[in-house]
């Protein structure tokens, strides 16, 4: 991934924007800074520590994730690459995934949303573990592949916030479209990167 590429710049811009939004909304004080459904307010108040921890961890993952794919950084500063990678996977993905899994059963939208967010958390943790195992075994091509999958799941925090306005534009009630967003925020991401990973390379 090249830093001058438009896709990289867009990824960084969206990741930083959503990370900042998460910190401002959930970490920087009152968890109700952003308008939310009334039913969510009660969950925020009851599980404030979990939500704050999850938001902070996910924000860190969003901020660090894109830079793990810079070939120039990895080649020139391998120790920095490893350090940032451990911070991303331990403080970002592991903490964010575990708190996300605990929060999934409290998510708005009933069983469909619980399952959607719960499976997202499980796969986020699983792909992180697989990335670490591949790196320790010095299977660096596999490590990169697992990291691509993992960041696609990290990026669900961004795509969720892109789908929400679309849901409101359609005129659907929040209760009707939010359970679908619990799946749409990450399944297309994962399908897209699988297509990228598996597509034949031109020679």
Secondary structure, DSSP 8 states (H G I E B T S, - for coil): --TTSHHHHHHHHHHHHHHHHHIIIIISS-TTSS---HHHHHHHHHTHHHHHHHHHHHHHHHHHHGGGG-HHHHHH-HHHHHHHHHIIIIIIIIHHHHHHHHHHTT-TTHHHHHHHHHHHHHHHHHHHHHHHHHHHTT-HHHHHHHHHHHHHHHTHHHHHHHHHHHHHHTT--HHHHHHHHHHHTTHHHHHHHHHHHHS----
